[in-house]
Amino acid sequence: MIWNYRVTHRPKSAPLEGFQIREVYYDERGRVKFYTQNPSTPFGDINEELYEDFCAMMKAFDEEPLNLDHQDYLMKLVEKYK
């Protein structure tokens, strides 16, 4: 399983509207398997690790934001038809 940081948003679901950065995990086909419930914050035990984590988060802006309302719908469909 692979993961990365993604910009996410919930356009229709209050109170979690707005954009956030989360960890998103993918299956072997590259489909979203799950994502973290809470937004991510950069972390490191030392300054360099914090910088590397922050840089990884900045890469999230290279992809389209992930619509979590739509993603939840797709994940429910996958589970239903397994």
C-alpha positions in Angstrom: 0.0 0.0 0.0 1.3 3.4 -0.9 0.4 6.8 0.6 0.9 10.5 0.1 -0.3 13.8 1.3 -3.3 15.3 -0.6 -5.2 18.5 -0.4 -8.8 17.5 0.4 -12.1 19.2 0.8 -15.7 18.5 1.6 -17.9 20.9 -0.5 -21.2 19.7 0.9 -20.6 18.4 4.4 -20.7 20.9 7.2 -18.8 21.5 9.5 -15.8 20.1 7.7 -16.0 22.4 4.7 -12.9 24.0 3.4 -9.5 22.6 2.3 -7.1 20.6 4.4 -4.1 18.3 3.9 -4.5 14.7 4.9 -2.6 11.4 4.4 -4.3 9.3 1.7 -3.6 5.6 1.2 -4.0 3.8 -2.1 -4.5 0.1 -3.0 -2.4 -1.7 -5.6 -4.5 -0.2 -8.4 -4.0 3.3 -7.2 -7.5 3.7 -5.9 -8.0 5.5 -2.6 -8.4 2.9 0.1 -8.7 5.3 3.1 -7.5 8.7 4.4 -6.8 10.1 7.8 -9.8 11.4 9.7 -8.0 14.5 10.9 -5.9 16.9 8.9 -2.1 16.4 9.0 0.4 18.8 10.5 4.1 18.6 9.6 6.3 16.8 12.2 9.9 15.9 12.8 12.1 14.8 15.7 14.7 17.2 14.3 14.5 20.4 12.2 15.6 18.5 9.0 12.8 15.9 9.4 10.2 18.7 9.9 11.4 20.3 6.7 11.2 17.1 4.7 7.7 16.4 6.0 6.7 20.0 5.1 8.1 19.6 1.6 6.2 16.3 1.2 3.0 18.3 2.1 3.8 21.0 -0.4 3.8 18.3 -3.1 0.1 17.8 -2.4 -0.6 21.0 -4.3 0.7 19.3 -7.5 -2.5 17.2 -7.7 -6.1 18.2 -7.9 -7.8 18.4 -4.5 -9.6 15.2 -3.4 -13.3 15.7 -2.9 -14.0 13.6 0.2 -17.7 13.6 -0.2 -17.3 12.0 -3.6 -14.5 9.7 -2.4 -16.7 8.4 0.5 -19.4 7.6 -2.0 -16.9 5.7 -4.2 -15.4 3.8 -1.3 -18.9 2.7 -0.2 -19.6 1.4 -3.7 -16.4 -0.6 -3.7 -17.3 -2.2 -0.3 -20.9 -2.9 -1.5 -19.8 -4.8 -4.6 -16.8 -6.8 -3.2 
